[in-house]
Structure formats: structure tokens, C-alpha cells
Amino acid sequence: MTDYRTIADTVAAEIAAGTIRPGSRLPPQRDFAYRNGIAVSTAARVYAELTRRGLVGGEVGRGTFVRSAMDSYDQPAEIDAGGTVNLEMIVPVLPDQRALMAAGLVNLADPGVFAAAMRAVGPRGTAEARRAAARLLSRGSWTPNPEHILFTGNGRQALAAALSALAAPGDRVGIEAFSYPVAKSIAARLGVVLVPIALDEDGIRPDAIVQAHRDHGLKGVYIQPALHNPLGITMGPERRAAIAATLVGQQLIAIEDAVYSFLVEDPPLAALAPDHVILIDSLSKRLAPGTTLGFAVAPGELVERVARAIRAGGWNAQGLAFVAAIGWLENGTAVAVAAGKHEDAKQRQAIAAAALAGLAVRCDPRSYHVWLELPEPWRADTFCAAAARLGIAISPSGAFAIQPGHAPAAVRIALAAPPMEVLRQALGMLAGLARSDG
């Protein structure tokens, strides 16, 4: 008799490989049972297992559908109701930050402040907000021009606005061959064609950008110079300078995703090529996803174009969230929480280094994730399926591959969500699994 988990593993592998695409409707359980020669009760357990792993979701009256990459990034953090340890999402929340952030909301009780929160917020916000944002986004000797700062509801909306400002439907934008999955979803919704660009151990390659631009006539390029998701690469000074020179030489605009930049001090590309970089950032990692605000720092000539994209897309920040967030920037809460996360990430990386010692791991010791290259005979999809059976959710390499079918035997492990001891135990289990024969 075939175990329901084995059948679920097969379906999970097809989803990871793209054979069953996001949004696809699975057959009714009775039809699935008939096709696979199993009992209807077994089919029900297969579907329940796929739901538990976060791969599918049911809609009453419509059926069971494969979840998209964006759906999977919206799953709860820490440990879900089914007992799964979530090592998929990078959502750091410190134990003491809730009280600190709550104390920063006292000013909302002031009628004048609350009145401001009731008003609509334009892309440029207020002069005070732009100055506060400029202080927050400063890194090293670089501080953005407050007049070049625009606000959105979150970082994804800042990315969408930047892409929309640079490229029309059907246009091509370069992107690292492995990258943030939601960037793929946003580009697809905007009709923008993504062109994968090769990386090496220092990040995206300047010569590959030149070749891609020559072959495809790029309208821009999306880059993660610091704490690359998923590979953990942080560009060194020489590579940053080379990329900046390439952007200037090719007259290209880069969208620099700086959402993890609060964990590093490395200057952004925007400091080296200010007329060729739109820097995007948000408070989702610095603070929390539910209390976020997005930022776009555009070159002077592009400020109004990006602002128009924000207005046209309906990506403006909301008044209450805007006023609360700016309050946290002005009273030092955002800086204090970010400093705590800087130390928290280092501690979690130390736990990962000890637990995964001897395995092929890529990471930056300042980041909240690691990239584990799997030993033979493991494949990414089967390893994720086996980890799920242990109650641990991780992300396969295929979720980050821009070009389907080009994913290595590797997984991304997020370190941010669970308590330290739970993280230690989960990583130990994954290490044992990786060293086994499956």
C-alpha cells in the first residue's frame, strides 16, 4: 500500500519543477484517487499533507489550487498551528520590540497628530518625513537627498513603481539569475520580461550585464548588492565600483533592492552612481511586515516619473501607517530595533554555523538566511519534502531561479522566525537529514 506522504512528495516535486504551475487547480479528490489507484480517504490525506506544507490552498466551492510564490511568502512566521517550524520566511521580530514600538505610538493620541493620519499621503510625503527617511537610509558617508525620496505602502510597491517607471509591458529588465521570488511575480503582473544575468562569488557580473543589454536592449536591471536573497552574497568595493561603472557606461538604470541594508554598513550602489540607481527599501525587515512603509530614492530626473507610477498604481502609503512609521523614525525606535536585529542575526548565524558545520553553506554572517548546497543524492525538491515530513519548512532553489529548469541541488534556510533553541534543534535535524541517504 502506497503511503500518502510518498504521493504528496511526488506532487510536491512536480510543483517545485513547474510541471504543476502556481494557480493550477488540482482534480477533485475522487478523480485524483481514481487516477492514482488509491482510496478516496488516502487522496484526502494527500491533499491535507500538501496543504500543511503550504503548497496548495482550498477555496470552498471552487476546489484546491497550487499556491503562488507570493502566497508562500505570506505564510505565518515562527511555528504554525500544525507545529511546522517555519524556516521559509525572513521575518525577524525581536521579543522586546513590540513594547518599544507600542510606546512610540503614544503621540497618535494627540488630536493634531491623529488628524494628520486621517489625510491622504502623496508619494512625496512631507518635508519632515523625507528628512527623517534620509537619516534612516544613510549608510557610511552616503546620505540620500531628501528631495529624491518617495514613499509607498511597502517595499513591494516601491519595486513595482520602479519597474513600472522604467519598463512598459513587453520591455526587458535584467535580474540576477537567482533572485527574490516576489520580483518575478511583480514583473509578470506588469508584463515586464525578466532576463536572467549570471552571477559569480562576488555577485552579478558586469560583463554579463553588458552582454544582456547588447542582446536584449534592457530598460533596467534589478540588483541586490547587500545580503543577496537567496545566495547571501554581499558585493565587495571592487565589484560595486565595477557595477557602477557599467551602469554609467551602458546608460542603464539599476533598481537597487536595499531591504536588508540595515544589517550592513557597505555603501549602496546609489552612492557610486547616483544618476543611474533607484534605491528601494522598506521597514518590513527593520520593524515588522504589518507596520511597514516603502521608500524609493530616485535620481533627480526620475523622481517625478516614479511618483507618477506610484500614483497610477495606487501604491501610496496610507495615512495612519505613514504617521506611525515616521514617528518611529523620528523618536529613534526604528534605529534601536534595527540595532537589536543586527546582533540577533549574528547570533542566529553562529547557531547555523555550528549546526551545519561540514556541509556546503553560503552565507554572510550578518544575514538572516543561509544557502545550503546539498550533497548527493539529494535534490532540492525531495529534500524540502523530506524536511516537511520532519515538520520543517524551507525553500527549494527552484523558487528563486529566474529561468525554469536551471536550479541546483540547494535550499535556502531562513533563520529569523523561530526561538533560538527551536532554530538550533531544527537546523540539527536538517544537518542530519542532509548527511543521510534520504
TORKOL-4160 file (C-alpha; in steps of 0.2 Angstrom, whole numbers, padded with zeros to 4 digits, m for minus):
438
<pt num="1" X="0000" Y="0000" Z="0000"/>
<pt num="2" X="0007" Y="0017" Z="m0005"/>
<pt num="3" X="0010" Y="0029" Z="0009"/>
<pt num="4" X="0000" Y="0045" Z="0007"/>
<pt num="5" X="0016" Y="0055" Z="0011"/>
<pt num="6" X="0025" Y="0047" Z="m0004"/>
<pt num="7" X="0012" Y="0053" Z="m0016"/>
<pt num="8" X="0012" Y="0070" Z="m0008"/>
<pt num="9" X="0031" Y="0070" Z="m0011"/>
<pt num="10" X="0028" Y="0066" Z="m0030"/>
<pt num="11" X="0015" Y="0081" Z="m0032"/>
<pt num="12" X="0027" Y="0092" Z="m0022"/>
<pt num="13" X="0041" Y="0088" Z="m0034"/>
<pt num="14" X="0030" Y="0092" Z="m0049"/>
<pt num="15" X="0025" Y="0109" Z="m0041"/>
<pt num="16" X="0044" Y="0113" Z="m0037"/>
<pt num="17" X="0049" Y="0108" Z="m0055"/>
<pt num="18" X="0035" Y="0119" Z="m0063"/>
<pt num="19" X="0026" Y="0104" Z="m0070"/>
<pt num="20" X="0011" Y="0109" Z="m0060"/>
<pt num="21" X="0011" Y="0128" Z="m0061"/>
<pt num="22" X="0005" Y="0141" Z="m0047"/>
<pt num="23" X="m0014" Y="0144" Z="m0049"/>
<pt num="24" X="m0017" Y="0127" Z="m0056"/>
<pt num="25" X="m0032" Y="0118" Z="m0050"/>
<pt num="26" X="m0030" Y="0100" Z="m0043"/>
<pt num="27" X="m0043" Y="0087" Z="m0048"/>
<pt num="28" X="m0057" Y="0083" Z="m0036"/>
<pt num="29" X="m0051" Y="0071" Z="m0023"/>
<pt num="30" X="m0062" Y="0057" Z="m0030"/>
<pt num="31" X="m0054" Y="0059" Z="m0048"/>
<pt num="32" X="m0036" Y="0060" Z="m0040"/>
<pt num="33" X="m0039" Y="0044" Z="m0031"/>
<pt num="34" X="m0045" Y="0035" Z="m0047"/>
<pt num="35" X="m0030" Y="0041" Z="m0057"/>
<pt num="36" X="m0018" Y="0036" Z="m0044"/>
<pt num="37" X="m0027" Y="0019" Z="m0039"/>
<pt num="38" X="m0029" Y="0024" Z="m0021"/>
<pt num="39" X="m0044" Y="0026" Z="m0009"/>
<pt num="40" X="m0053" Y="0042" Z="m0008"/>
<pt num="41" X="m0048" Y="0043" Z="0010"/>
<pt num="42" X="m0030" Y="0042" Z="0005"/>
<pt num="43" X="m0032" Y="0056" Z="m0008"/>
<pt num="44" X="m0039" Y="0067" Z="0006"/>
<pt num="45" X="m0024" Y="0064" Z="0017"/>
<pt num="46" X="m0013" Y="0068" Z="0002"/>
<pt num="47" X="m0022" Y="0085" Z="m0001"/>
<pt num="48" X="m0021" Y="0088" Z="0018"/>
<pt num="49" X="m0002" Y="0085" Z="0018"/>
<pt num="50" X="0000" Y="0097" Z="0003"/>
<pt num="51" X="m0010" Y="0110" Z="0012"/>
<pt num="52" X="0000" Y="0108" Z="0028"/>
<pt num="53" X="0016" Y="0111" Z="0018"/>
<pt num="54" X="0009" Y="0127" Z="0011"/>
<pt num="55" X="0009" Y="0121" Z="m0007"/>
<pt num="56" X="m0009" Y="0121" Z="m0010"/>
<pt num="57" X="m0025" Y="0130" Z="m0003"/>
<pt num="58" X="m0043" Y="0126" Z="m0004"/>
<pt num="59" X="m0057" Y="0138" Z="m0009"/>
<pt num="60" X="m0074" Y="0132" Z="m0004"/>
<pt num="61" X="m0085" Y="0128" Z="m0019"/>
<pt num="62" X="m0070" Y="0130" Z="m0031"/>
<pt num="63" X="m0058" Y="0117" Z="m0027"/>
<pt num="64" X="m0039" Y="0115" Z="m0022"/>
<pt num="65" X="m0026" Y="0127" Z="m0030"/>
<pt num="66" X="m0007" Y="0127" Z="m0031"/>
<pt num="67" X="m0001" Y="0142" Z="m0021"/>
<pt num="68" X="0010" Y="0155" Z="m0030"/>
<pt num="69" X="0027" Y="0161" Z="m0024"/>
<pt num="70" X="0019" Y="0177" Z="m0017"/>
<pt num="71" X="0007" Y="0166" Z="m0007"/>
<pt num="72" X="0020" Y="0156" Z="0001"/>
<pt num="73" X="0029" Y="0172" Z="0007"/>
<pt num="74" X="0013" Y="0177" Z="0016"/>
<pt num="75" X="0013" Y="0162" Z="0027"/>
<pt num="76" X="0014" Y="0165" Z="0046"/>
<pt num="77" X="0031" Y="0165" Z="0054"/>
<pt num="78" X="0038" Y="0156" Z="0069"/>
<pt num="79" X="0028" Y="0139" Z="0072"/>
<pt num="80" X="0012" Y="0137" Z="0063"/>
<pt num="81" X="m0004" Y="0129" Z="0071"/>
<pt num="82" X="0001" Y="0112" Z="0063"/>
<pt num="83" X="0018" Y="0113" Z="0073"/>
<pt num="84" X="0029" Y="0116" Z="0057"/>
<pt num="85" X="0045" Y="0126" Z="0061"/>
<pt num="86" X="0045" Y="0140" Z="0048"/>
<pt num="87" X="0062" Y="0142" Z="0040"/>
<pt num="88" X="0055" Y="0149" Z="0024"/>
<pt num="89" X="0051" Y="0167" Z="0029"/>
<pt num="90" X="0064" Y="0180" Z="0033"/>
<pt num="91" X="0053" Y="0190" Z="0046"/>
<pt num="92" X="0064" Y="0195" Z="0061"/>
<pt num="93" X="0054" Y="0201" Z="0076"/>
<pt num="94" X="0063" Y="0203" Z="0092"/>
<pt num="95" X="0055" Y="0198" Z="0109"/>
<pt num="96" X="0056" Y="0216" Z="0116"/>
<pt num="97" X="0052" Y="0226" Z="0101"/>
<pt num="98" X="0033" Y="0226" Z="0102"/>
<pt num="99" X="0033" Y="0235" Z="0119"/>
<pt num="100" X="0046" Y="0248" Z="0112"/>
<pt num="101" X="0036" Y="0251" Z="0096"/>
<pt num="102" X="0019" Y="0252" Z="0106"/>
<pt num="103" X="0027" Y="0266" Z="0117"/>
<pt num="104" X="0031" Y="0275" Z="0101"/>
<pt num="105" X="0013" Y="0276" Z="0096"/>
<pt num="106" X="0008" Y="0287" Z="0111"/>
<pt num="107" X="0009" Y="0303" Z="0100"/>
<pt num="108" X="m0006" Y="0296" Z="0090"/>
<pt num="109" X="m0017" Y="0301" Z="0104"/>
<pt num="110" X="m0014" Y="0319" Z="0101"/>
<pt num="111" X="m0029" Y="0326" Z="0091"/>
<pt num="112" X="m0017" Y="0336" Z="0079"/>
<pt num="113" X="m0006" Y="0321" Z="0075"/>
<pt num="114" X="m0021" Y="0309" Z="0073"/>
<pt num="115" X="m0029" Y="0322" Z="0061"/>
<pt num="116" X="m0013" Y="0321" Z="0050"/>
<pt num="117" X="m0015" Y="0302" Z="0050"/>
<pt num="118" X="m0033" Y="0304" Z="0043"/>
<pt num="119" X="m0026" Y="0313" Z="0027"/>
<pt num="120" X="m0021" Y="0305" Z="0011"/>
<pt num="121" X="m0002" Y="0304" Z="0008"/>
<pt num="122" X="0006" Y="0308" Z="m0008"/>
<pt num="123" X="0021" Y="0300" Z="m0015"/>
<pt num="124" X="0032" Y="0314" Z="m0008"/>
<pt num="125" X="0025" Y="0313" Z="0009"/>
<pt num="126" X="0030" Y="0328" Z="0019"/>
<pt num="127" X="0047" Y="0338" Z="0021"/>
<pt num="128" X="0049" Y="0332" Z="0039"/>
<pt num="129" X="0046" Y="0314" Z="0033"/>
<pt num="130" X="0058" Y="0315" Z="0019"/>
<pt num="131" X="0072" Y="0321" Z="0031"/>
<pt num="132" X="0068" Y="0308" Z="0043"/>
<pt num="133" X="0069" Y="0295" Z="0030"/>
<pt num="134" X="0086" Y="0302" Z="0023"/>
<pt num="135" X="0093" Y="0300" Z="0040"/>
<pt num="136" X="0087" Y="0282" Z="0042"/>
<pt num="137" X="0093" Y="0276" Z="0024"/>
<pt num="138" X="0110" Y="0284" Z="0027"/>
<pt num="139" X="0125" Y="0271" Z="0026"/>
<pt num="140" X="0143" Y="0276" Z="0029"/>
<pt num="141" X="0146" Y="0293" Z="0021"/>
<pt num="142" X="0131" Y="0292" Z="0010"/>
<pt num="143" X="0115" Y="0301" Z="0014"/>
<pt num="144" X="0101" Y="0302" Z="0001"/>
<pt num="145" X="0095" Y="0319" Z="m0005"/>
<pt num="146" X="0078" Y="0321" Z="0004"/>
<pt num="147" X="0070" Y="0329" Z="m0011"/>
<pt num="148" X="0073" Y="0312" Z="m0021"/>
<pt num="149" X="0064" Y="0302" Z="m0008"/>
<pt num="150" X="0047" Y="0295" Z="m0012"/>
<pt num="151" X="0035" Y="0284" Z="m0001"/>
<pt num="152" X="0025" Y="0269" Z="m0004"/>
<pt num="153" X="0014" Y="0257" Z="0006"/>
<pt num="154" X="0028" Y="0244" Z="0007"/>
<pt num="155" X="0044" Y="0238" Z="m0002"/>
<pt num="156" X="0035" Y="0228" Z="m0014"/>
<pt num="157" X="0025" Y="0243" Z="m0020"/>
<pt num="158" X="0042" Y="0253" Z="m0021"/>
<pt num="159" X="0048" Y="0239" Z="m0033"/>
<pt num="160" X="0033" Y="0239" Z="m0043"/>
<pt num="161" X="0033" Y="0258" Z="m0045"/>
<pt num="162" X="0052" Y="0257" Z="m0050"/>
<pt num="163" X="0049" Y="0243" Z="m0063"/>
<pt num="164" X="0033" Y="0252" Z="m0070"/>
<pt num="165" X="0043" Y="0269" Z="m0071"/>
<pt num="166" X="0057" Y="0260" Z="m0081"/>
<pt num="167" X="0048" Y="0247" Z="m0092"/>
<pt num="168" X="0032" Y="0246" Z="m0102"/>
<pt num="169" X="0023" Y="0229" Z="m0104"/>
<pt num="170" X="0034" Y="0218" Z="m0116"/>
<pt num="171" X="0050" Y="0228" Z="m0111"/>
<pt num="172" X="0065" Y="0218" Z="m0104"/>
<pt num="173" X="0074" Y="0221" Z="m0087"/>
<pt num="174" X="0089" Y="0211" Z="m0081"/>
<pt num="175" X="0089" Y="0202" Z="m0065"/>
<pt num="176" X="0101" Y="0191" Z="m0056"/>
<pt num="177" X="0099" Y="0173" Z="m0062"/>
<pt num="178" X="0093" Y="0168" Z="m0044"/>
<pt num="179" X="0083" Y="0182" Z="m0035"/>
<pt num="180" X="0069" Y="0187" Z="m0024"/>
<pt num="181" X="0054" Y="0177" Z="m0030"/>
<pt num="182" X="0041" Y="0191" Z="m0027"/>
<pt num="183" X="0051" Y="0201" Z="m0040"/>
<pt num="184" X="0046" Y="0188" Z="m0053"/>
<pt num="185" X="0028" Y="0189" Z="m0048"/>
<pt num="186" X="0028" Y="0208" Z="m0049"/>
<pt num="187" X="0036" Y="0208" Z="m0066"/>
<pt num="188" X="0024" Y="0196" Z="m0073"/>
<pt num="189" X="0009" Y="0206" Z="m0067"/>
<pt num="190" X="0017" Y="0222" Z="m0075"/>
<pt num="191" X="0020" Y="0212" Z="m0091"/>
<pt num="192" X="0039" Y="0215" Z="m0090"/>
<pt num="193" X="0050" Y="0202" Z="m0096"/>
<pt num="194" X="0065" Y="0197" Z="m0085"/>
<pt num="195" X="0082" Y="0192" Z="m0092"/>
<pt num="196" X="0092" Y="0182" Z="m0081"/>
<pt num="197" X="0110" Y="0188" Z="m0078"/>
<pt num="198" X="0124" Y="0177" Z="m0072"/>
<pt num="199" X="0132" Y="0179" Z="m0055"/>
<pt num="200" X="0149" Y="0173" Z="m0048"/>
<pt num="201" X="0155" Y="0173" Z="m0030"/>
<pt num="202" X="0155" Y="0192" Z="m0029"/>
<pt num="203" X="0138" Y="0194" Z="m0036"/>
<pt num="204" X="0131" Y="0199" Z="m0053"/>
<pt num="205" X="0144" Y="0200" Z="m0066"/>
<pt num="206" X="0147" Y="0217" Z="m0075"/>
<pt num="207" X="0152" Y="0208" Z="m0092"/>
<pt num="208" X="0135" Y="0198" Z="m0091"/>
<pt num="209" X="0126" Y="0215" Z="m0089"/>
<pt num="210" X="0134" Y="0222" Z="m0104"/>
<pt num="211" X="0130" Y="0206" Z="m0114"/>
<pt num="212" X="0112" Y="0205" Z="m0109"/>
<pt num="213" X="0110" Y="0223" Z="m0113"/>
<pt num="214" X="0118" Y="0221" Z="m0130"/>
<pt num="215" X="0107" Y="0205" Z="m0134"/>
<pt num="216" X="0090" Y="0211" Z="m0127"/>
<pt num="217" X="0090" Y="0230" Z="m0125"/>
<pt num="218" X="0087" Y="0231" Z="m0107"/>
<pt num="219" X="0077" Y="0245" Z="m0099"/>
<pt num="220" X="0085" Y="0242" Z="m0082"/>
<pt num="221" X="0092" Y="0229" Z="m0071"/>
<pt num="222" X="0086" Y="0224" Z="m0053"/>
<pt num="223" X="0101" Y="0220" Z="m0041"/>
<pt num="224" X="0103" Y="0215" Z="m0023"/>
<pt num="225" X="0121" Y="0221" Z="m0019"/>
<pt num="226" X="0120" Y="0218" Z="0000"/>
<pt num="227" X="0115" Y="0201" Z="0008"/>
<pt num="228" X="0108" Y="0194" Z="m0008"/>
<pt num="229" X="0092" Y="0184" Z="m0007"/>
<pt num="230" X="0094" Y="0169" Z="m0008"/>
<pt num="231" X="0113" Y="0167" Z="m0010"/>
<pt num="232" X="0119" Y="0178" Z="0004"/>
<pt num="233" X="0132" Y="0187" Z="m0007"/>
<pt num="234" X="0137" Y="0205" Z="m0002"/>
<pt num="235" X="0147" Y="0214" Z="m0015"/>
<pt num="236" X="0164" Y="0220" Z="m0011"/>
<pt num="237" X="0170" Y="0238" Z="m0015"/>
<pt num="238" X="0178" Y="0232" Z="m0032"/>
<pt num="239" X="0163" Y="0224" Z="m0038"/>
<pt num="240" X="0152" Y="0238" Z="m0033"/>
<pt num="241" X="0163" Y="0250" Z="m0042"/>
<pt num="242" X="0163" Y="0239" Z="m0057"/>
<pt num="243" X="0144" Y="0238" Z="m0057"/>
<pt num="244" X="0143" Y="0257" Z="m0055"/>
<pt num="245" X="0155" Y="0260" Z="m0070"/>
<pt num="246" X="0145" Y="0248" Z="m0080"/>
<pt num="247" X="0128" Y="0257" Z="m0077"/>
<pt num="248" X="0136" Y="0273" Z="m0082"/>
<pt num="249" X="0145" Y="0266" Z="m0097"/>
<pt num="250" X="0129" Y="0257" Z="m0103"/>
<pt num="251" X="0117" Y="0271" Z="m0098"/>
<pt num="252" X="0107" Y="0259" Z="m0088"/>
<pt num="253" X="0096" Y="0262" Z="m0073"/>
<pt num="254" X="0098" Y="0249" Z="m0059"/>
<pt num="255" X="0084" Y="0246" Z="m0046"/>
<pt num="256" X="0094" Y="0243" Z="m0030"/>
<pt num="257" X="0085" Y="0232" Z="m0018"/>
<pt num="258" X="0092" Y="0238" Z="m0001"/>
<pt num="259" X="0079" Y="0230" Z="0011"/>
<pt num="260" X="0092" Y="0221" Z="0021"/>
<pt num="261" X="0104" Y="0235" Z="0021"/>
<pt num="262" X="0101" Y="0240" Z="0039"/>
<pt num="263" X="0111" Y="0225" Z="0043"/>
<pt num="264" X="0127" Y="0231" Z="0034"/>
<pt num="265" X="0137" Y="0247" Z="0033"/>
<pt num="266" X="0143" Y="0244" Z="0015"/>
<pt num="267" X="0139" Y="0260" Z="0004"/>
<pt num="268" X="0125" Y="0257" Z="m0009"/>
<pt num="269" X="0127" Y="0257" Z="m0027"/>
<pt num="270" X="0117" Y="0273" Z="m0027"/>
<pt num="271" X="0132" Y="0282" Z="m0018"/>
<pt num="272" X="0143" Y="0277" Z="m0033"/>
<pt num="273" X="0131" Y="0280" Z="m0047"/>
<pt num="274" X="0118" Y="0292" Z="m0040"/>
<pt num="275" X="0111" Y="0296" Z="m0058"/>
<pt num="276" X="0109" Y="0278" Z="m0063"/>
<pt num="277" X="0101" Y="0270" Z="m0047"/>
<pt num="278" X="0084" Y="0269" Z="m0040"/>
<pt num="279" X="0086" Y="0263" Z="m0022"/>
<pt num="280" X="0071" Y="0254" Z="m0014"/>
<pt num="281" X="0069" Y="0250" Z="0004"/>
<pt num="282" X="0056" Y="0247" Z="0017"/>
<pt num="283" X="0053" Y="0245" Z="0036"/>
<pt num="284" X="0046" Y="0227" Z="0034"/>
<pt num="285" X="0063" Y="0219" Z="0040"/>
<pt num="286" X="0069" Y="0233" Z="0051"/>
<pt num="287" X="0052" Y="0233" Z="0060"/>
<pt num="288" X="0038" Y="0221" Z="0055"/>
<pt num="289" X="0028" Y="0217" Z="0039"/>
<pt num="290" X="0012" Y="0224" Z="0047"/>
<pt num="291" X="0019" Y="0241" Z="0051"/>
<pt num="292" X="0029" Y="0244" Z="0035"/>
<pt num="293" X="0032" Y="0259" Z="0024"/>
<pt num="294" X="0041" Y="0258" Z="0007"/>
<pt num="295" X="0055" Y="0270" Z="0001"/>
<pt num="296" X="0061" Y="0274" Z="m0017"/>
<pt num="297" X="0076" Y="0285" Z="m0019"/>
<pt num="298" X="0076" Y="0290" Z="m0037"/>
<pt num="299" X="0089" Y="0301" Z="m0047"/>
<pt num="300" X="0083" Y="0319" Z="m0049"/>
<pt num="301" X="0077" Y="0316" Z="m0067"/>
<pt num="302" X="0067" Y="0301" Z="m0062"/>
<pt num="303" X="0058" Y="0307" Z="m0047"/>
<pt num="304" X="0043" Y="0313" Z="m0055"/>
<pt num="305" X="0042" Y="0298" Z="m0066"/>
<pt num="306" X="0042" Y="0286" Z="m0051"/>
<pt num="307" X="0030" Y="0297" Z="m0042"/>
<pt num="308" X="0018" Y="0296" Z="m0057"/>
<pt num="309" X="0020" Y="0277" Z="m0056"/>
<pt num="310" X="0016" Y="0277" Z="m0038"/>
<pt num="311" X="0000" Y="0287" Z="m0040"/>
<pt num="312" X="m0006" Y="0277" Z="m0056"/>
<pt num="313" X="m0003" Y="0260" Z="m0047"/>
<pt num="314" X="m0012" Y="0265" Z="m0031"/>
<pt num="315" X="0004" Y="0262" Z="m0021"/>
<pt num="316" X="0004" Y="0277" Z="m0010"/>
<pt num="317" X="0007" Y="0275" Z="0009"/>
<pt num="318" X="m0008" Y="0275" Z="0020"/>
<pt num="319" X="m0010" Y="0290" Z="0032"/>
<pt num="320" X="m0011" Y="0280" Z="0048"/>
<pt num="321" X="0004" Y="0269" Z="0044"/>
<pt num="322" X="0014" Y="0283" Z="0037"/>
<pt num="323" X="0012" Y="0294" Z="0053"/>
<pt num="324" X="0016" Y="0279" Z="0064"/>
<pt num="325" X="0031" Y="0274" Z="0054"/>
<pt num="326" X="0038" Y="0292" Z="0053"/>
<pt num="327" X="0036" Y="0293" Z="0072"/>
<pt num="328" X="0046" Y="0278" Z="0074"/>
<pt num="329" X="0060" Y="0286" Z="0063"/>
<pt num="330" X="0060" Y="0302" Z="0072"/>
<pt num="331" X="0060" Y="0295" Z="0090"/>
<pt num="332" X="0074" Y="0283" Z="0087"/>
<pt num="333" X="0063" Y="0267" Z="0088"/>
<pt num="334" X="0067" Y="0261" Z="0071"/>
<pt num="335" X="0086" Y="0263" Z="0074"/>
<pt num="336" X="0085" Y="0254" Z="0091"/>
<pt num="337" X="0076" Y="0239" Z="0084"/>
<pt num="338" X="0087" Y="0238" Z="0069"/>
<pt num="339" X="0102" Y="0238" Z="0080"/>
<pt num="340" X="0095" Y="0224" Z="0090"/>
<pt num="341" X="0092" Y="0214" Z="0075"/>
<pt num="342" X="0110" Y="0216" Z="0069"/>
<pt num="343" X="0115" Y="0207" Z="0085"/>
<pt num="344" X="0101" Y="0194" Z="0083"/>
<pt num="345" X="0106" Y="0190" Z="0066"/>
<pt num="346" X="0124" Y="0187" Z="0071"/>
<pt num="347" X="0118" Y="0175" Z="0085"/>
<pt num="348" X="0107" Y="0165" Z="0073"/>
<pt num="349" X="0121" Y="0164" Z="0060"/>
<pt num="350" X="0133" Y="0157" Z="0074"/>
<pt num="351" X="0120" Y="0144" Z="0078"/>
<pt num="352" X="0119" Y="0139" Z="0060"/>
<pt num="353" X="0137" Y="0138" Z="0058"/>
<pt num="354" X="0139" Y="0126" Z="0072"/>
<pt num="355" X="0124" Y="0115" Z="0067"/>
<pt num="356" X="0128" Y="0115" Z="0048"/>
<pt num="357" X="0147" Y="0113" Z="0051"/>
<pt num="358" X="0155" Y="0102" Z="0037"/>
<pt num="359" X="0141" Y="0105" Z="0024"/>
<pt num="360" X="0142" Y="0117" Z="0009"/>
<pt num="361" X="0135" Y="0133" Z="0016"/>
<pt num="362" X="0135" Y="0150" Z="0008"/>
<pt num="363" X="0131" Y="0165" Z="0019"/>
<pt num="364" X="0135" Y="0182" Z="0026"/>
<pt num="365" X="0137" Y="0181" Z="0045"/>
<pt num="366" X="0127" Y="0197" Z="0046"/>
<pt num="367" X="0112" Y="0190" Z="0037"/>
<pt num="368" X="0096" Y="0181" Z="0042"/>
<pt num="369" X="0097" Y="0166" Z="0029"/>
<pt num="370" X="0109" Y="0153" Z="0023"/>
<pt num="371" X="0111" Y="0144" Z="0006"/>
<pt num="372" X="0114" Y="0126" Z="0008"/>
<pt num="373" X="0121" Y="0116" Z="m0006"/>
<pt num="374" X="0115" Y="0098" Z="m0004"/>
<pt num="375" X="0126" Y="0083" Z="m0005"/>
<pt num="376" X="0122" Y="0068" Z="m0017"/>
<pt num="377" X="0110" Y="0060" Z="m0019"/>
<pt num="378" X="0098" Y="0074" Z="m0013"/>
<pt num="379" X="0088" Y="0086" Z="m0025"/>
<pt num="380" X="0081" Y="0102" Z="m0019"/>
<pt num="381" X="0063" Y="0096" Z="m0021"/>
<pt num="382" X="0065" Y="0079" Z="m0012"/>
<pt num="383" X="0075" Y="0087" Z="0002"/>
<pt num="384" X="0061" Y="0100" Z="0005"/>
<pt num="385" X="0048" Y="0086" Z="0005"/>
<pt num="386" X="0058" Y="0076" Z="0017"/>
<pt num="387" X="0061" Y="0091" Z="0029"/>
<pt num="388" X="0042" Y="0095" Z="0028"/>
<pt num="389" X="0039" Y="0077" Z="0035"/>
<pt num="390" X="0050" Y="0082" Z="0049"/>
<pt num="391" X="0040" Y="0097" Z="0052"/>
<pt num="392" X="0052" Y="0110" Z="0045"/>
<pt num="393" X="0048" Y="0122" Z="0030"/>
<pt num="394" X="0062" Y="0128" Z="0019"/>
<pt num="395" X="0063" Y="0135" Z="0002"/>
<pt num="396" X="0070" Y="0125" Z="m0013"/>
<pt num="397" X="0082" Y="0133" Z="m0026"/>
<pt num="398" X="0069" Y="0132" Z="m0039"/>
<pt num="399" X="0058" Y="0146" Z="m0031"/>
<pt num="400" X="0072" Y="0158" Z="m0034"/>
<pt num="401" X="0078" Y="0153" Z="m0052"/>
<pt num="402" X="0073" Y="0166" Z="m0065"/>
<pt num="403" X="0075" Y="0153" Z="m0079"/>
<pt num="404" X="0065" Y="0137" Z="m0076"/>
<pt num="405" X="0074" Y="0121" Z="m0075"/>
<pt num="406" X="0091" Y="0129" Z="m0070"/>
<pt num="407" X="0090" Y="0126" Z="m0051"/>
<pt num="408" X="0104" Y="0117" Z="m0042"/>
<pt num="409" X="0103" Y="0105" Z="m0028"/>
<pt num="410" X="0102" Y="0118" Z="m0015"/>
<pt num="411" X="0089" Y="0126" Z="m0002"/>
<pt num="412" X="0088" Y="0142" Z="0006"/>
<pt num="413" X="0086" Y="0141" Z="0025"/>
<pt num="414" X="0078" Y="0157" Z="0034"/>
<pt num="415" X="0085" Y="0159" Z="0052"/>
<pt num="416" X="0074" Y="0174" Z="0058"/>
<pt num="417" X="0057" Y="0167" Z="0064"/>
<pt num="418" X="0059" Y="0153" Z="0077"/>
<pt num="419" X="0065" Y="0155" Z="0095"/>
<pt num="420" X="0084" Y="0151" Z="0096"/>
<pt num="421" X="0083" Y="0134" Z="0104"/>
<pt num="422" X="0069" Y="0129" Z="0091"/>
<pt num="423" X="0081" Y="0135" Z="0077"/>
<pt num="424" X="0096" Y="0125" Z="0085"/>
<pt num="425" X="0085" Y="0109" Z="0085"/>
<pt num="426" X="0078" Y="0112" Z="0068"/>
<pt num="427" X="0095" Y="0115" Z="0060"/>
<pt num="428" X="0102" Y="0100" Z="0068"/>
<pt num="429" X="0088" Y="0089" Z="0061"/>
<pt num="430" X="0091" Y="0097" Z="0043"/>
<pt num="431" X="0110" Y="0093" Z="0045"/>
<pt num="432" X="0106" Y="0075" Z="0050"/>
<pt num="433" X="0095" Y="0074" Z="0035"/>
<pt num="434" X="0107" Y="0081" Z="0023"/>
<pt num="435" X="0120" Y="0069" Z="0029"/>
<pt num="436" X="0108" Y="0054" Z="0026"/>
<pt num="437" X="0104" Y="0044" Z="0011"/>
<pt num="438" X="0086" Y="0050" Z="0011"/>
